[in-house]
Amino acid sequence: LGSMAQDSIWRKVQVGLPGACRCVLWPLDAAMDPIQLAPPSSDSLSEEYRARAKEGGAAARACTALTEAENLLEQEELHRALTTSKESLKGFKDAGSAGCVADAARLVAKILATQGKWEEAYKVAQEELTNCRRSGDKQGEATMLLTVADVKWPAGDHEEALRAAEEAQAIFREVTSPKGSKMQALALMTLAWVHLTSDADKEGSVSRAVTAAKRAIVLCQEVSYKKGEAEAAHIRAVALASDGAFGECLRSADEALDLFLEIKDKRRAAIEWLCMSQWHLNMKNPGKAVADAEDALEAIQSIGLAHREPTALLALFRAYEAQGKPKKAGRTVKQSLARFEDSGNKLATAEVLGVLFQVYKAAGKPRDALNAAEQAVSLFRQLNEPGLESKQLGAISALHFSTGAHDKALEAGKAALPLVKQAGTSDAKIELMNALAESYAALLDSRAAMEVAKEMQQHFQDIEDNEGCAAALMTMCSLAMKEENYEEAARAAANAQAIFNEEEDAKGEANALRLLAEVHSRKEEHKAALRAAEQARVLFQDLEDPVGEAMVLYLLAQNAVLLTIREGARVKDNARASKTSREALAKASKTVNVAVQQARDLEEKGHQLLACSLCTLSQVMMLSGRSSDALTAADEGIALFRDAGDTASEA
């Protein structure tokens, strides 16, 4: 039973592992990350520079330009904001307004960084930082140090960002003015982002991020800087969410939302609603997630932020999907699609088509989903958006695989692979790798399947993508197990587990340990299987993942039963069984009852797992001399297999 039942579970219960059961990812997934959602934000200097413009003088026009550039940045009109901010910077330099040059240079650099032009942004910041140091302008120096930090942390250079932000914050602390307090608060917010996105000491980093955000909130309150207070409360919410403290996170997000609404900042309020929608989903509260997504969508549409609308539609779809009503999002998505098509906004049209692809797929309409995806690919190609095109091509390949069209999955996947490797995200690459490998495996070409996984593992190593490398190793493990190459499977799973552990990816490590336990089970190394499964269970419990925990409970029980038998236990006579056998049977009895109950609690999603656990319970009962109870458990398991149409397991 063990091997066959495990195969059945791994195929039919979603646990986020490589293979057919994984959800097809849409390119907007990365945009749902609260850090990625964070909008461009100015330092709110408009009031100060508007007053300076009224005073007249040589720099009056530059003051007006800076005010206009800030407003354009807040409206996310980045091209016009950049042009206007550069005019402001030039005007201040021409007028000899040294005290204002740093503010304008910071604005230029921030806009460039928002556009992803990291090197150009850094050059602007570094040049003005040198000028300020040369002239002895300490406040200007602090402004540019903060700018260096704001450019460096999104680009992944946390070490330099941390040094620059700490130095800026120390200088601003000595500036006894409302502007000094405001800039110190901004420095603390930047420090919070640096800590939050750093790979080092994640637990300590989250704590430092929360502390920095709290200090920023206090400073903003002291100078009545409500926008800054709201932004700091949002950062605190993101930090708490990253630590799994969603209740406290949502309270902080509510505070941020109230402040954004008070200052009539619909754009930031909309983004807060989007984040809250995702956090409510994490709290298993899809009703509130729907309400937040609807509020976000309404706000975004009312201020005409077309490029944000597809993300809001995706949030709405996910919330309805969590309610078990994915079709309800369809009407809203189609309305947005028609509007973008009528206005000629091709990029928004393509992105909304991608959301519609998700809706159709969830509704069980693969043909309609494929049609939407192909239209999106065509538009992305016209717009020269290789990253978005590659992700959608990968999704098409995965869709073909999920419908059993393996030849088409291979055709689409092989065509997409070069583009995905060049321009795709890590998630898109993993998704396509799995679709290709599983398609080859389904067509009984195990060699080609393994070659794809190894090719992608090498690619991930070359670009130093550790998470991608671990995912490729997981796929290699699954493929090796299918070929009964258990030594290679064990090496791959162990290496993946080590990488996930180093990256502090608890879910990845839990799944790698579960896979390692399965490999040991196939090799009849039941004690090793039990050790790996116990480790996996602890991680799944910490993650509050009932499906993952139920699966390893089944593995624990099944391996305890097999160890019992191997150590000499027999159905009719256990009197002379070894101590190891008796202990294994006791463990199996305890574990299998928990596994059965946990599978029952999963309701429909746990039926297949429940059937397998009941079969193991039947084995335990037989070995314990309770044949009547064994038959009862077996009969229930058989009925569940029959209902699922799993004739092999039923037999």
N, C-alpha and C positions, 0 to 999 in steps of 0.2 A: 504493500500500500504506500509506504513512505515516499518513494521517488515519484510515483504516478500522481499521488495526491498533491505533492508539492508543486509539480508542474502545473496542475490544474489551478491551484491557488495563484501562482505567480502570473498565470495568463489572465486571470479573471478579476483579481482584486487590485485596485489602483493604490500603489504606495509610492509613486514618484520614481520608479525604477526605469532604466532603459528598456525599450521594447514597445510592443504594440499598445499596451495599456496607457502609455503616457499621453497626456493632453497635447494637442497640436498647439504650439505657441504662436501667438501673433506678434508682429514686430513692436506693437505698442507696449508689450509687457514691461520693458525697461522703463518706459515713461510712467508706469504706475508706482515706481519706487519713489517714496516721499523726497528723497534727496534729488532724484532726477526731476521731480515735479517742481522743485524750488524755482520760483520765477526770478528774473533779473530784478534787482532792486537798487534804487538810488540811495544816497545818503540824506535825502530830504533837505537839501540846501537852498531850495527855490525861494523860500521866504527871505532868507538872508540876502541872496543875490538880487532878488527883486527890489529890495530896499536900496541896495547899492546902486542898481541901475537908475533909480529915481534921483539919486544924488548927482547924476551926470558924470562928466569927466571922460577921459580917454578910454576907460575900460567899460563904459556903460553898455556899449553894444555887446561886448564879450559877456557881461553879466546876464544880459537878456538871453544870449545864446545858450549859456549854461543852464538857465532856468528852463528854456525850451527843450534842451537835450534831456534833462532829467524827466520832464513830462513824457517825452517820446519813449524813453527807456521804460517808464512805468506802463506805457501802452504797448510795449513789446514791439515797437516799430524800430527795429535795431539799425537798419540801413540809414534811415533819416537821423536817428539819434547819434550815430557815429559821425556823420557828416557835420551835424550841428555842434557836437562836442569838440571836434577838431577845430572848427571855426572859433569856438570859445577859447581853446588853448592858445591858438595863434594870436587872438586878440589880446589876451592877457600878457603874452610875451612881448608883443609889439608895444603895449602900453607900459611895460615895465612894472606890472603889478605882481611882484614876486610872491606876495602872500596868497594870491589867488591861483597861481599857476599850478600848484600841487593839487588843488581841488579839481581843476579841469583835467589835468593829466590823469588823475585817479578815475575820473568819469570815462575818459577815452579808453583807458586800459580795461576797465570793468566791462565796457561794451564789447571790446575786442575779445575778451575772455568768454563772454556769453556766446559769441559767435564761434567759439572753439579755436580762435587764432591765438593760441597760448604764447608762442614765441614773440609775436608782434606786441602782444600785451605786456609781456615781461620786459621787452626792450624799452617801451615807453616808461614803465614804472622804474626800471633800473636807471635810466638816463636822468629822470627827474630826481630820483633818490640821490644820485651823485651830485647834482646841482645844489640840492638842499644842504647836504653835508658840507659842501665846499663853502656855501654862504653862511653856514651856522644857523639855518632855519630849522630849529628842533621840531616845531609843530608840523612843518612841511615834511621833515624827515619821517616823523611818525606816520603821517598820512601815506607816504609812499611805501613805508615798510608794511603797513596794513594792506596796501594795494598788492605788493609782492605776495603776501600771504594769500590774498583772495584770488590771485592768478594761479598760484602754485598748488593749492590743495585740490581744486577740481581736476588739475592735470596729473595728480597722483604723487607730487613731490611733497610729502607730508613733513619731512625733516626740515627743509628750508622754510616751509609755510609756518611750522611751529616756532622756529627761531624768530622769524620776522614778526609774527603776531604777538609773541611774548614781549619782544623789544618795543613794538609799537604801543602795546598796552601799558608798559612801564612808563613810557614818555607821556602818554595822554593822562596818566594818573597824576602827573605833576602840573597839568594845565587846569587851573582853577577857574573854570568858566562853564556855562551851560554847554557850549560846543565841545569843550574838552571832555565833559562827562558823557555826552552823546557819542563822541568818537571812541571813548574808552569802552562804552557798551558795545559798539560795533566791533571793536577788537575782541571783546569777550565772546561775541557771537561767532566770529571767525574761528577763534580758538575752539569753541564747541564743535563746529563743523570739522575742524582738523582732527580733534580727538575722535569724533564719531566715525570718521571715514578711515582712520588709521588701522593698519593690520596688526599693530603691536598691542598686546595686553588688552584684549577687547573688553573684558569686564571692568578693568580700571579705567579704560578710555571712556566707556559709557558714563561711569560715575563722574569723571572729570568734565565731560560734556554737560551733564545735568547741572553740576555746580557752576560752571561758567555761564550757562543760560540763566540760572537763578540770579547770579550777581548782575548780569546784564539787565534783567527785569527790574531789579531794585534801582539801578542807575537811571534807567529810562523813566521810572515813576518819579524819581527826584526832580527831573527836569521836564516832566509832563510830555515826554516823547512817546505818544501812544502807538505810533506805527512801529517804532523800535521795540516797545514792550510786547506788542502782538507778535512780531517776528521772533523775539526771544522765547516767548511762550510756545510758539510753533516748534522751534528747535528743541526745546525741552520735551515736547510731545514726541518728536521723532526719536530722540534719544531713549525715552522710556519705552517706546514701541520696539526699538531694536533690542531691548532687554526683556521683552515679553510682558511688560507691565502695562497691559492695554487699558485697564480700568483707569489708572492714574494718568496714562497717556491721553485718554479721551477727555478727562477733566481739564488737562492743560490745553488741549486743542479747543475745547469749548471756550476757554478764556481768550485764546487767540482769536477765535471766530467772532466773539462779542466785540472785541476791540476793532477788528477789521470792519465790522458792520457799523460800529459807532463812528468811525472816521470815513465811512462811505467808500471803502476800498473793495469794490465788488470783485475785482480780479483776484486779490489775495483771499477773499472770503470763499470764492469758488474753489480755489486750490485747497483751502483748508477742508472744505466739504469733501473733495475728492479723497484726501488722505483719510478723513474720518470714515468715509464709506469703506475703504479697505480695512481700517482698524476694526470697524464693526463686524466685518466678515471674519476677521481673526477671532473675534469674541463670539462667533456663531450667532450673530444677530442680523440676519439678512434683511429683515423689515426696516431697521434703521439704516442699513447700508443702501437700500433702495431710495429712501427718503433723502439721504445726503447726496446721492448721485443725481437725483432729480433736481435738487436745489442747485448743485454745481452746474448742471447743464443749463438750467434756466438763467443763471447769472452769466455764464459764458456767452450764451446766445444774446443776452440783452446788451452786452458791451461789444459784441462783434469780434470776439477772439476766435476766429475760425480755426486756427491751428491747434487750439486747445479742445475744440469740440469732439474730435474723434476719441480722445482720452476719456472725456466725460461719458461718451456713449459706451465705451468699453467698460467703464466702471458700472454703468447702469445694467449692461448685459450680465456682468459677473454677479451683481447683486440678485438679479432675477433668476439667474442660473442656480445660485445658492438656495433660492426658495423653491427650486424645482420647476420654475416657470420661464425658461429661456425664451420662449416664443413671444412673451410680453414685450421684450425689448425690440422686437422686429419692426413694429409700426413706427416707433420713434426713430430708429436707425434709418428706415426708408425715407422718412420725411426729411431728415438731414441730407441724405444722399440726393434726393430730388432738388433740394435747394442749392447744394453745391454744384450739381450738374448744370442747373439753370444759370448760375452766376459765372460758370466757366472756371471755377477754382479746381484745377486738376489734381493738385496735391491732396487737398482735403477730400476730394471725391475718391481718390485711390485709398486713402487711409480709412474712410468710412466703408468702402467696399470690403476692406479687411475685417472690419467689425461685423459686417453683414455675413461674411464667410464664417465667422465664429457662431453667429446666430443660427445660420442654416445647418451647420455641422451639429450643433447641440440639439437641433430640432429633428435630426435624422434625415436631412435632405442633402445627401452628398453631391448630387448633380447640381443643385442650385448653389451649393457652397463652392464647387469647382468653378462654376461660371463666374461667380463674384471674384474669386481669387485670380482667375486668368485675366479678367478686366483690370484688376489692381496691378498685376504684373505689367501689363501693356502700358498703363499710365506711368508707372514708376520708370519704365524703360524710356518712355518719351521724355520724361523729366530729368533723366540722367541721375537717378537716385539708386545707385547700385546696392547700397546697404539695405534699403527697404525692399528692393526687388529680390535680393538674395534670400531674405527672410521669408518672403511670400512664396518663392519657388520651393523652399524647403518645406513649408507648410503644405503645399500641393503634393509633394512627394509623400509626406506623412499621411495625408488624407487618402491617397491612392492605396497606401499600405493598409490603412485601417479598414478599407472596404474590400480587401483581398485582391486588389488589382496590382499584383506584385510586379508584373512586367512594366506597367505604366509608372509605378512608383520608382522603379530603377531608371526608366527613361527620363523622368522629370528630375530625379535626384542626381544622376550623373551629369545632366546638363547644368544643374544648379551648383554643383560642388566647387568648381573653380571660382565662381563669383562669391560664394559663401565664404570660402577660405580667405578671399581677398578683402571682402568688405563686411562680412557678417559678424554678428555678435557671438559671444561664446555659446549662448543658449541656442541660437540658430544653427551653429555648427554641430552641437550635440544632437539636436533634433534631427538634422539631416543625416548625420552619421548613423543614428539608430534606425532611421527609416531605410537607408540603404542596406545596412547589415542585416536587419530582420527580413528585408525583401529577398536578399540573396539566400538567407537561411531557409526561408519558406519555399524557395525554388530548389532547395537541396544543394546549393553551391556554397558549402561551408568554407571552402578555401577563400573564395572571393569575399565572403562576409568578414572573415578574420583579417583579410588584407585591408579592407576599408577601415576597420577599427584600428589596426596598427598604423596605417597611414595618418589617421587623425591624431593618434597618440603622439606620433612624431611631430606633427604640425603644432600641437599644443605645447610640446616641449620646446620647439623652436621659438615660439612666441612667448614662452614663459607663462603660460596659462595653466596654473596648477589645478584649478577646479575642472577645466576641460580635460586635462590629462587623466585625472581621477575618473571622470565620467567614461573616457575611452577604455580605461582599465576595467571598469564595471561591465561594459559591453563585451570586452574580450573574455571576461570571466564567464558571462552567460553563454557566449558562443562555445567556449571550451567545454563547459559542462554538457552542452548538447552533444558534443562529440566524445563525451566521456573521457576527456583529457583533464583529469582532475588535478594533476600536479600543476599544469599551467593555469588552471582556473584558480587554484589556491594562491599561487604567486600573485596573480592579477588582483584578486580580492584583498590580499594582505597589503599590497602596495597602494591600492586605492584607499584602504582604511588609514594607512599611515599619512597619506597626503591630506585626507579630510581632517584628520586629527591635527595636523600641523596648521591647516587653514582655519581651525576652530569651527568647522562646519559639522555640527552635531547630527543633523539629519542625514547628511551624506555618510558620515562615519557609521551611524546606526544601520543604514541600508547595506554598507559594505560588510559590516560584521554579520548581518543577517545572511548575506550571500556567502560569506566565509563559513558560517555554520552549516549552510546547505551543502557546500562542497565537502566539508568534513563528514557530513551525514552520508553523502553518496559514497565516500571512501570508507565508510563503516568505522570512522574514527569518532565514536559517539561521545567520548569524554571531551574531546576537543570541540565538537559541535555544541555540546552543552555550555562550555566556557564562553564560546563566541556568542551564543544566543543569549546567555545571561547578561553579557556586556551590552548587547544590542537592546535588550529589554529595559535596562536602566536608562539608556539614552532616550528610547521612545517614551518612557514614563516622564522623563524631564521635559520632553518636547510636547507632552500631552497629546500624543498621537495614538489613539486607541486602535486604529487599524494596524499600524506597525507593531504595536505591542501584542495584539491578538495573534498576529502571524508568528512572532517569535515564541509566544506561549505554545502554539501548536508544535513548532519545531522542538521546543524543550520537551514537551510531553512525548512526542514521537521518538525522539532520540533516547529518552529515559526508558521507554518501552523496549526499544531495540537493544539497549544496553542490558536490560533485565534478562532478555532472552539469550543474549550472547553469554551472559554470566551464568547460565544454567537453569533459569526459571522455566517451569513447564506448567501446562494448563492443569494437569491432574495431580501433580506432586511437586510442591514447592518447599517441602520440609527440609530437603537437603540443599536448598539454594544457597549460594554464597552470600556473605554479608553485603558485598557490593551489589549483588542482584537484588537483595531485599531493600537496600537503600534506594536503588534506582526505581524499583516499583513504587515505593512510598512517594518518591519525588514525582513520578509519572502520575500517580493518583491525585496528588495535590494540584499539580500543574494543569492537568487536563480538565479538571472541573472548573478552574479559573478560565481556561481557554474557551470552554464551551459557553460559560456565562458571558464572557466578553464578546464572543462572536454573536450571541443572541442579542446583546445590547446594540450591536451594529445594525440590527434589523436587516433590511433587504440587501444592503451592501455586504453583509457578512454571511449570506446563505451558503456560499460555496465553502467558505472557511469553517462554518458551523458543521457542515456535512463531514468534512475531513476530521474535525476535532471529535465528532461523535464516533467515527470509526475508531479513532485512537482510544476513546473512552471505552468502546466495546472491547478492545484488546486488553485494556487494563482490568476490566471486569472479569474477563475470561481468566486472566492470570491470577486474579484474586479469588477465583472459585465462585463467582456470581454470574452464572450462565444466563439466568433469566434477565437480569439487568443488562447483560451484554447484548442479548437479542433485542431488547427494547431500544437501546442506543443505536444498534446497527440498523434496525428497521427505520428509525427516524432519519438517519444519514442517507439510506438508500432512497427514501422518498424525496429528500432534498436534491440528490443527484438526478433523480428522474425528472423532477420539476424543472431543473436547469438544463435538461437535455444532454447531460454528460453521461452517455451510455457506457463509456470505458470505465469511469469510476464506479458507476452503478454495478457493473459486472464484477 
